[in-house]
Amino acid sequence: MKKKFSLRNWASNGYLGVMLVFFYAPIVMLMAFSFSSEKSRATWGHFTFKWYAELFQNPEILSALRTTVLVALISAVLATIIGTIAAIGIYGYKNSVRTVLMNLTYLPILNPDIVTGISLMILFVFMKLNLGFFTMLLSHMVFNIPYVIYSVWPKLNQMDKSVYEAAMDLGARPAYAMRKVILPQIAPGVVTGFILAITLSIDDFVISFFTSSGVQNLSIYIYSAARRGIDPTLYALMTLMFVVVLTLLSIVNLRSNKQQTTLDKRR
């Protein structure tokens, strides 16, 4: 049966198409020029991997990459541990207290990055901490914790509490029951929070900029290099960053879809 023409559907699809082109056309162009032999953005040369080769021979970029990876991994691990413990602790409170604590946890997510960055910078200066790698690491851990909590929280709500109570009745100690009963049930949320924390750490610029001095991650390096003039190696660098972040987000989405499908089958 032939579908009737719908102006509403046509307008919705057209709007979606325009927005996708608007968002992704610049990224596609950037990725394309990362394989061009010409430095100029006005002309296209022949296909080459020259800029990628130069990228991995640049000591400044490699140093920024090393800092980015270390900060992302360490802060993600710490944020995942603290965020998971915090989520379990909040879940143990009564509904009224739990609601207040979750609303307080949501505030840092809504808070503008520039406010968070300046606030943390003032705190570090007040505590007489030298701004550098350590303060950047602490900052990334702090702003990642709420995202981990909200990743773990849905799994806590889906958890069967009777299993934990049965384990305690059978003589299991709280630590053992936590490790063998609760953690396996919330593990998908913990992994999702960990991957999300890595992604957010790699992507962050504003908070890193205000809480570090003399230490550059990739986002700070790109900002500094772009002010001196666009170099084609930056196209290659940003292409790789986009691919890495896209891959991590795809993993998170696939895990979420898989978890939702499993939950629907159980129902």
Residue frames as qw, qx, qy, qz and C-alpha x, y, z in Angstrom:
[[0.000, 0.889, 0.458, 0.000, 0.00, 0.00, 0.00],
 [0.424, 0.481, -0.012, 0.767, 1.40, 3.32, -1.04],
 [0.345, -0.498, -0.458, 0.651, 2.06, 5.70, 1.82],
 [0.121, 0.919, 0.338, 0.164, 0.36, 9.08, 1.77],
 [0.415, 0.467, -0.170, 0.762, 2.44, 12.19, 1.54],
 [0.494, -0.762, -0.370, 0.196, 2.89, 13.76, 4.97],
 [0.226, 0.843, -0.129, 0.471, 4.21, 17.28, 5.21],
 [0.568, -0.756, 0.267, -0.184, 5.06, 16.74, 8.86],
 [0.912, -0.169, 0.286, 0.240, 7.19, 13.64, 8.17],
 [0.654, 0.586, 0.088, 0.470, 8.85, 15.34, 5.21],
 [0.046, -0.895, 0.180, -0.405, 9.72, 18.40, 7.32],
 [0.739, -0.604, 0.294, -0.048, 11.02, 16.22, 10.19],
 [0.899, 0.071, 0.254, 0.349, 13.22, 14.15, 7.90],
 [0.461, 0.745, 0.028, 0.482, 14.44, 17.25, 6.10],
 [0.303, -0.882, 0.226, -0.280, 15.31, 18.97, 9.37],
 [0.853, -0.397, 0.317, 0.116, 17.16, 15.87, 10.60],
 [0.812, 0.357, 0.186, 0.422, 19.10, 15.66, 7.33],
 [0.208, 0.868, -0.082, 0.444, 20.10, 19.34, 7.44],
 [0.519, -0.783, 0.294, -0.174, 21.28, 19.05, 11.05],
 [0.914, -0.157, 0.289, 0.239, 23.33, 15.92, 10.32],
 [0.644, 0.574, 0.096, 0.497, 25.00, 17.65, 7.37],
 [0.076, -0.913, 0.129, -0.379, 25.61, 20.78, 9.46],
 [0.677, -0.658, 0.325, -0.060, 27.24, 18.79, 12.27],
 [0.850, -0.165, 0.442, 0.235, 29.23, 16.22, 10.31],
 [0.647, 0.728, 0.074, 0.215, 30.19, 17.96, 7.04],
 [0.003, -0.903, 0.399, -0.158, 33.03, 19.95, 8.73],
 [0.670, -0.452, 0.589, -0.013, 34.36, 16.76, 10.35],
 [0.858, 0.330, 0.366, 0.145, 34.27, 14.90, 7.04],
 [0.438, 0.867, -0.116, 0.206, 36.15, 17.76, 5.34],
 [0.306, -0.798, 0.507, -0.110, 38.74, 17.82, 8.13],
 [0.802, -0.177, 0.567, 0.059, 39.28, 14.06, 7.79],
 [0.766, 0.589, 0.207, 0.155, 39.55, 14.35, 4.01],
 [0.261, 0.904, -0.262, 0.216, 42.21, 17.09, 4.16],
 [0.590, -0.630, 0.505, -0.008, 44.23, 15.02, 6.63],
 [0.805, 0.059, 0.532, 0.256, 45.01, 12.76, 3.65],
 [0.508, 0.850, 0.089, 0.110, 45.86, 15.61, 1.24],
 [0.757, 0.014, -0.021, 0.653, 49.46, 16.34, 0.33],
 [0.170, 0.616, 0.083, 0.764, 48.76, 20.08, 0.12],
 [0.240, -0.212, -0.562, 0.762, 48.98, 22.35, 3.15],
 [0.251, -0.014, -0.088, -0.964, 46.39, 24.70, 1.70],
 [0.359, 0.307, 0.789, -0.392, 42.75, 24.08, 2.53],
 [0.470, 0.580, -0.021, -0.665, 41.71, 25.57, -0.81],
 [0.614, 0.468, -0.548, -0.322, 43.23, 22.89, -3.02],
 [0.915, -0.211, 0.320, -0.127, 43.46, 19.10, -2.87],
 [0.097, 0.633, -0.734, -0.225, 46.72, 17.35, -3.68],
 [0.664, 0.111, -0.713, -0.197, 47.29, 13.64, -3.98],
 [0.840, -0.481, -0.129, -0.218, 46.39, 11.04, -1.35],
 [0.453, 0.464, -0.606, 0.460, 49.07, 10.66, 1.31],
 [0.733, -0.574, -0.354, 0.086, 49.75, 9.53, 4.87],
 [0.481, 0.428, -0.277, 0.713, 52.53, 12.10, 5.26],
 [0.273, -0.618, 0.175, -0.716, 50.81, 14.13, 7.96],
 [0.891, -0.405, -0.066, -0.195, 50.14, 11.02, 10.03],
 [0.841, 0.114, -0.248, 0.467, 53.81, 10.07, 9.79],
 [0.209, 0.507, -0.243, 0.800, 54.84, 13.58, 10.89],
 [0.602, -0.612, -0.061, -0.509, 52.29, 13.42, 13.68],
 [0.925, -0.371, -0.057, 0.052, 54.02, 10.50, 15.36],
 [0.715, 0.198, -0.148, 0.654, 57.45, 12.10, 14.89],
 [0.060, -0.722, 0.049, -0.688, 56.47, 15.30, 16.72],
 [0.398, -0.022, -0.738, 0.545, 57.79, 15.19, 20.33],
 [0.239, -0.069, 0.294, -0.923, 55.31, 17.82, 21.55],
 [0.717, -0.067, -0.297, -0.627, 52.33, 15.88, 20.24],
 [0.699, -0.011, -0.709, 0.091, 53.65, 12.60, 21.64],
 [0.170, 0.045, -0.625, 0.760, 54.17, 14.26, 25.04],
 [0.463, -0.049, 0.106, -0.879, 50.61, 15.66, 24.96],
 [0.761, -0.020, -0.522, -0.385, 49.28, 12.26, 23.91],
 [0.510, 0.021, -0.769, 0.385, 51.11, 10.55, 26.78],
 [0.091, -0.027, 0.475, -0.875, 49.67, 13.05, 29.26],
 [0.612, -0.031, -0.172, -0.771, 46.17, 12.64, 27.84],
 [0.740, -0.025, -0.655, -0.152, 46.26, 8.85, 28.05],
 [0.369, 0.013, -0.730, 0.575, 47.70, 8.80, 31.58],
 [0.243, -0.014, 0.329, -0.912, 45.21, 11.37, 32.90],
 [0.673, -0.023, -0.326, -0.663, 42.28, 9.68, 31.16],
 [0.700, -0.034, -0.713, -0.005, 43.08, 6.17, 32.41],
 [0.300, -0.021, -0.687, 0.662, 44.07, 7.05, 35.98],
 [0.298, -0.005, 0.231, -0.926, 41.22, 9.52, 36.51],
 [0.690, -0.051, -0.438, -0.574, 38.71, 7.08, 34.98],
 [0.597, -0.070, -0.775, 0.194, 39.83, 4.25, 37.27],
 [0.134, -0.071, -0.578, 0.802, 39.67, 6.45, 40.39],
 [0.421, 0.003, -0.011, -0.907, 36.37, 8.04, 39.36],
 [0.680, -0.079, -0.620, -0.383, 34.86, 4.62, 38.66],
 [0.470, -0.121, -0.776, 0.403, 35.87, 3.27, 42.07],
 [0.012, 0.133, 0.433, -0.891, 34.69, 6.34, 43.98],
 [0.467, 0.017, -0.231, -0.853, 31.56, 6.79, 41.86],
 [0.616, -0.130, -0.744, -0.222, 30.53, 3.14, 42.24],
 [0.344, -0.206, -0.725, 0.561, 30.98, 3.24, 46.02],
 [0.154, 0.115, 0.199, -0.961, 29.08, 6.55, 46.18],
 [0.540, -0.064, -0.470, -0.695, 26.20, 5.18, 44.07],
 [0.573, -0.215, -0.789, 0.056, 25.89, 2.11, 46.31],
 [0.208, -0.182, -0.567, 0.776, 26.01, 4.33, 49.41],
 [0.312, 0.048, -0.031, -0.948, 23.33, 6.70, 48.09],
 [0.569, -0.122, -0.667, -0.465, 21.17, 3.73, 47.13],
 [0.435, -0.204, -0.810, 0.337, 21.18, 2.61, 50.77],
 [0.073, 0.071, 0.353, -0.930, 19.50, 5.79, 52.01],
 [0.314, 0.553, 0.692, -0.342, 15.77, 6.40, 52.32],
 [0.431, 0.612, 0.531, 0.397, 13.91, 7.76, 49.29],
 [0.031, -0.988, -0.153, 0.012, 13.79, 11.38, 50.50],
 [0.427, -0.731, 0.380, 0.374, 17.51, 11.56, 51.31],
 [0.634, 0.073, 0.625, 0.450, 18.34, 9.61, 48.15],
 [0.365, 0.802, 0.410, 0.234, 16.47, 12.15, 45.99],
 [0.154, -0.974, 0.096, 0.137, 18.31, 15.08, 47.57],
 [0.554, -0.503, 0.532, 0.398, 21.72, 13.43, 47.12],
 [0.597, 0.318, 0.608, 0.416, 21.03, 12.51, 43.49],
 [0.216, 0.937, 0.246, 0.121, 19.93, 16.09, 42.76],
 [0.318, -0.866, 0.302, 0.242, 23.15, 17.37, 44.34],
 [0.643, -0.168, 0.619, 0.419, 25.11, 14.88, 42.23],
 [0.518, 0.620, 0.514, 0.290, 23.41, 16.16, 39.08],
 [0.027, -0.968, -0.051, 0.244, 24.43, 19.78, 39.72],
 [0.367, -0.575, 0.507, 0.526, 28.09, 19.34, 38.61],
 [0.481, 0.271, 0.723, 0.414, 26.85, 17.87, 35.33],
 [0.200, 0.869, 0.435, 0.126, 24.69, 20.95, 34.68],
 [0.312, -0.834, 0.076, 0.449, 27.37, 23.34, 35.89],
 [0.569, 0.806, -0.160, 0.012, 29.25, 25.10, 33.03],
 [0.889, 0.059, -0.147, 0.429, 32.78, 23.78, 32.55],
 [0.311, 0.596, -0.191, 0.715, 34.29, 27.24, 32.90],
 [0.517, -0.683, 0.141, -0.496, 32.72, 27.65, 36.35],
 [0.961, -0.269, 0.002, 0.058, 33.98, 24.23, 37.42],
 [0.755, 0.338, -0.138, 0.544, 37.45, 24.93, 36.03],
 [0.061, 0.676, -0.218, 0.701, 37.83, 28.31, 37.74],
 [0.711, -0.593, 0.087, -0.366, 36.42, 26.96, 41.01],
 [0.965, -0.128, -0.044, 0.227, 38.88, 24.08, 41.05],
 [0.548, 0.500, -0.179, 0.646, 41.75, 26.41, 40.17],
 [0.250, -0.717, 0.201, -0.619, 40.88, 28.69, 43.10],
 [0.885, -0.435, 0.048, -0.157, 40.63, 25.67, 45.40],
 [0.899, 0.115, -0.112, 0.409, 44.04, 24.35, 44.34],
 [0.289, 0.608, -0.208, 0.709, 45.64, 27.77, 44.77],
 [0.529, -0.669, 0.137, -0.503, 44.02, 28.11, 48.21],
 [0.951, -0.299, 0.080, 0.021, 45.38, 24.67, 49.14],
 [0.130, -0.817, 0.515, 0.225, 48.80, 25.80, 47.85],
 [0.810, 0.087, 0.547, 0.190, 48.99, 23.02, 45.28],
 [0.067, -0.477, 0.499, 0.720, 51.17, 23.71, 42.26],
 [0.744, 0.483, 0.145, -0.438, 49.09, 23.56, 39.10],
 [0.086, 0.502, -0.802, -0.311, 50.31, 20.73, 36.90],
 [0.441, 0.040, -0.848, -0.290, 49.77, 17.07, 36.13],
 [0.140, -0.202, -0.874, 0.420, 48.47, 16.19, 39.62],
 [0.265, 0.360, 0.348, -0.825, 45.87, 18.99, 39.72],
 [0.485, 0.232, -0.488, -0.688, 44.72, 18.13, 36.20],
 [0.352, -0.035, -0.934, -0.037, 44.33, 14.52, 37.27],
 [0.022, 0.296, 0.723, -0.624, 42.30, 15.50, 40.36],
 [0.364, 0.329, 0.002, -0.872, 40.08, 17.78, 38.26],
 [0.491, 0.136, -0.692, -0.512, 39.30, 15.07, 35.72],
 [0.246, -0.149, -0.932, 0.221, 38.52, 12.62, 38.49],
 [0.143, 0.309, 0.510, -0.790, 36.16, 15.12, 40.17],
 [0.486, 0.322, -0.100, -0.806, 34.09, 15.96, 37.10],
 [0.447, 0.126, -0.817, -0.341, 33.91, 12.29, 36.04],
 [0.044, 0.041, 0.891, -0.450, 32.48, 10.98, 39.32],
 [0.511, 0.292, 0.344, -0.731, 28.88, 12.22, 38.74],
 [0.621, 0.366, -0.467, -0.512, 28.80, 10.57, 35.31],
 [0.289, 0.157, -0.940, 0.092, 29.92, 7.27, 36.83],
 [0.252, 0.134, 0.713, -0.641, 27.24, 7.52, 39.53],
 [0.610, 0.381, 0.101, -0.688, 24.53, 8.08, 36.93],
 [0.528, 0.345, -0.710, -0.314, 25.86, 5.18, 34.85],
 [0.177, 0.058, -0.944, 0.274, 25.74, 2.78, 37.80],
 [0.367, 0.050, 0.443, -0.816, 22.44, 4.05, 39.21],
 [0.733, 0.132, -0.259, -0.615, 20.08, 2.35, 36.69],
 [0.607, 0.146, -0.781, 0.024, 21.71, -1.01, 37.40],
 [0.010, 0.055, -0.745, 0.665, 21.20, -0.53, 41.12],
 [0.558, 0.102, 0.179, -0.804, 17.51, 0.14, 40.51],
 [0.780, 0.195, -0.444, -0.395, 17.26, -3.06, 38.43],
 [0.225, 0.326, -0.874, 0.282, 19.13, -5.11, 41.02],
 [0.738, -0.392, -0.485, -0.259, 17.33, -7.85, 42.92],
 [0.166, -0.646, 0.498, -0.554, 17.94, -6.89, 46.56],
 [0.897, -0.289, 0.122, -0.311, 16.56, -10.20, 47.83],
 [0.881, 0.271, -0.301, 0.243, 19.65, -12.00, 46.54],
 [0.228, 0.550, -0.475, 0.648, 21.91, -9.80, 48.67],
 [0.575, -0.453, 0.312, -0.605, 19.66, -10.27, 51.69],
 [0.986, -0.042, -0.092, -0.134, 19.67, -14.05, 51.14],
 [0.680, 0.406, -0.432, 0.432, 23.47, -14.07, 51.00],
 [0.099, -0.535, 0.472, -0.694, 23.62, -12.19, 54.30],
 [0.810, -0.302, 0.156, -0.479, 21.11, -14.59, 55.89],
 [0.970, 0.121, -0.200, 0.064, 23.28, -17.51, 54.79],
 [0.746, -0.552, 0.055, 0.368, 26.27, -16.09, 56.67],
 [0.618, 0.461, 0.109, 0.627, 28.10, -14.09, 54.00],
 [0.348, -0.513, -0.179, 0.764, 30.00, -11.09, 55.27],
 [0.295, 0.854, 0.203, -0.378, 29.05, -7.67, 53.80],
 [0.005, -0.687, 0.539, 0.488, 32.31, -7.36, 51.85],
 [0.278, -0.049, 0.922, 0.265, 31.94, -10.85, 50.40],
 [0.366, 0.623, 0.677, -0.142, 28.27, -10.28, 49.51],
 [0.186, 0.845, -0.068, -0.496, 29.20, -6.97, 47.91],
 [0.057, -0.531, 0.713, 0.455, 31.89, -8.61, 45.78],
 [0.162, 0.025, 0.964, 0.208, 29.94, -11.73, 44.81],
 [0.199, 0.601, 0.764, -0.124, 26.35, -10.48, 44.65],
 [0.143, 0.866, 0.207, -0.432, 26.09, -6.73, 44.05],
 [0.101, -0.627, 0.478, 0.607, 29.09, -6.06, 41.81],
 [0.275, 0.071, 0.862, 0.420, 28.22, -8.75, 39.23],
 [0.222, 0.702, 0.674, -0.058, 24.72, -7.27, 38.91],
 [0.086, 0.945, 0.086, -0.304, 25.90, -3.68, 38.42],
 [0.605, -0.272, 0.459, 0.592, 29.05, -4.55, 36.41],
 [0.435, 0.550, 0.504, 0.504, 27.60, -3.36, 33.04],
 [0.067, -0.972, -0.191, -0.117, 26.91, 0.08, 34.54],
 [0.557, -0.696, 0.244, 0.383, 30.40, 0.22, 36.06],
 [0.603, 0.045, 0.514, 0.608, 32.02, -0.58, 32.69],
 [0.248, 0.779, 0.430, 0.383, 29.82, 2.00, 30.95],
 [0.279, -0.956, -0.040, 0.087, 30.79, 4.64, 33.51],
 [0.634, -0.449, 0.367, 0.512, 34.48, 3.80, 33.08],
 [0.508, 0.324, 0.522, 0.604, 34.35, 4.14, 29.28],
 [0.045, 0.906, 0.338, 0.252, 32.34, 7.35, 29.55],
 [0.456, -0.836, 0.081, 0.294, 34.89, 8.78, 32.01],
 [0.606, -0.162, 0.449, 0.637, 37.73, 8.07, 29.58],
 [0.336, 0.606, 0.514, 0.506, 35.82, 9.72, 26.74],
 [0.151, -0.962, -0.216, -0.078, 35.03, 12.84, 28.75],
 [0.569, -0.658, 0.206, 0.448, 38.63, 13.13, 29.95],
 [0.556, 0.093, 0.492, 0.663, 40.02, 12.94, 26.42],
 [0.181, 0.721, 0.493, 0.452, 37.49, 15.51, 25.22],
 [0.322, -0.872, -0.278, 0.243, 37.94, 18.05, 28.03],
 [0.497, 0.480, -0.023, 0.723, 39.65, 21.37, 27.40],
 [0.192, -0.801, -0.021, -0.567, 38.23, 24.11, 29.63],
 [0.759, -0.645, 0.052, -0.076, 38.78, 22.43, 33.00],
 [0.872, -0.008, 0.042, 0.488, 42.22, 21.17, 31.92],
 [0.370, 0.649, 0.021, 0.664, 43.19, 24.67, 30.80],
 [0.304, -0.798, 0.096, -0.511, 42.41, 26.27, 34.16],
 [0.810, -0.546, 0.184, -0.110, 43.83, 23.54, 36.39],
 [0.884, -0.012, 0.150, 0.443, 47.21, 22.93, 34.76],
 [0.061, 0.960, -0.218, -0.163, 50.28, 25.05, 34.20],
 [0.013, -0.663, 0.721, 0.200, 53.11, 23.94, 31.96],
 [0.381, 0.007, 0.924, 0.036, 51.43, 20.59, 31.30],
 [0.474, 0.303, -0.300, -0.771, 49.63, 20.00, 28.01],
 [0.598, 0.189, 0.776, -0.063, 47.12, 17.36, 27.06],
 [0.366, 0.268, 0.668, 0.590, 45.93, 17.02, 23.47],
 [0.065, 0.853, 0.507, 0.109, 43.09, 19.53, 23.79],
 [0.265, -0.874, 0.048, 0.404, 45.40, 22.22, 25.20],
 [0.462, -0.257, 0.553, 0.644, 48.03, 21.45, 22.56],
 [0.312, 0.528, 0.659, 0.434, 45.48, 21.76, 19.74],
 [0.062, -0.944, -0.308, 0.097, 44.28, 25.10, 21.14],
 [0.361, -0.734, 0.260, 0.513, 47.84, 26.46, 21.38],
 [0.451, -0.045, 0.657, 0.602, 48.85, 25.14, 17.93],
 [0.264, 0.700, 0.614, 0.249, 45.71, 26.52, 16.26],
 [0.115, -0.942, -0.110, 0.295, 46.55, 30.02, 17.53],
 [0.350, -0.544, 0.490, 0.584, 49.91, 29.82, 15.75],
 [0.455, 0.441, -0.470, -0.615, 48.29, 28.66, 12.51],
 [0.919, 0.056, 0.258, -0.292, 46.62, 25.52, 11.28],
 [0.001, -0.511, 0.827, 0.235, 49.10, 22.77, 10.47],
 [0.735, 0.096, -0.496, -0.452, 47.95, 19.67, 8.53],
 [0.345, 0.096, -0.882, 0.306, 49.30, 17.46, 11.30],
 [0.307, 0.036, 0.524, -0.794, 46.48, 18.87, 13.43],
 [0.719, 0.135, -0.262, -0.629, 43.99, 17.49, 10.88],
 [0.628, 0.137, -0.766, 0.007, 45.52, 14.06, 11.36],
 [0.093, 0.074, -0.752, 0.649, 45.53, 14.45, 15.15],
 [0.479, 0.080, 0.285, -0.827, 41.89, 15.57, 15.31],
 [0.723, 0.143, -0.499, -0.455, 40.87, 12.78, 12.94],
 [0.484, 0.075, -0.839, 0.238, 42.42, 10.18, 15.23],
 [0.117, 0.009, 0.607, -0.786, 40.81, 11.80, 18.29],
 [0.627, 0.093, -0.057, -0.771, 37.41, 11.75, 16.58],
 [0.702, 0.114, -0.668, -0.219, 37.80, 8.08, 15.67],
 [0.294, 0.060, -0.824, 0.480, 38.84, 7.14, 19.22],
 [0.292, 0.069, 0.447, -0.843, 35.99, 9.06, 20.87],
 [0.684, 0.131, -0.282, -0.659, 33.47, 7.74, 18.33],
 [0.587, 0.102, -0.803, -0.007, 34.65, 4.18, 19.00],
 [0.101, -0.013, -0.764, 0.637, 34.32, 4.57, 22.77],
 [0.457, 0.128, 0.225, -0.851, 30.85, 6.12, 22.49],
 [0.681, 0.138, -0.535, -0.481, 29.78, 3.36, 20.09],
 [0.403, 0.038, -0.879, 0.253, 30.89, 0.75, 22.64],
 [0.151, 0.093, 0.583, -0.793, 28.84, 2.51, 25.34],
 [0.593, 0.175, -0.072, -0.783, 25.75, 2.69, 23.10],
 [0.631, 0.132, -0.722, -0.252, 26.08, -0.94, 21.99],
 [0.229, -0.014, -0.857, 0.461, 26.38, -2.07, 25.60],
 [0.326, 0.139, 0.391, -0.850, 23.34, 0.00, 26.59],
 [0.663, 0.177, -0.332, -0.647, 21.27, -1.41, 23.71],
 [0.531, 0.103, -0.841, 0.005, 22.37, -4.95, 24.55],
 [0.033, -0.055, -0.758, 0.649, 21.47, -4.47, 28.20],
 [0.489, 0.172, 0.159, -0.840, 18.05, -3.04, 27.28],
 [0.663, 0.162, -0.581, -0.444, 17.39, -5.96, 24.90],
 [0.377, 0.034, -0.886, 0.266, 18.32, -8.46, 27.62],
 [0.169, 0.112, 0.573, -0.794, 16.06, -6.67, 30.10],
 [0.598, 0.175, -0.142, -0.769, 13.15, -6.67, 27.63],
 [0.603, 0.104, -0.764, -0.203, 13.55, -10.42, 27.04],
 [0.169, -0.027, -0.842, 0.511, 13.49, -11.09, 30.77],
 [0.374, 0.166, 0.328, -0.851, 10.22, -9.18, 31.03]]
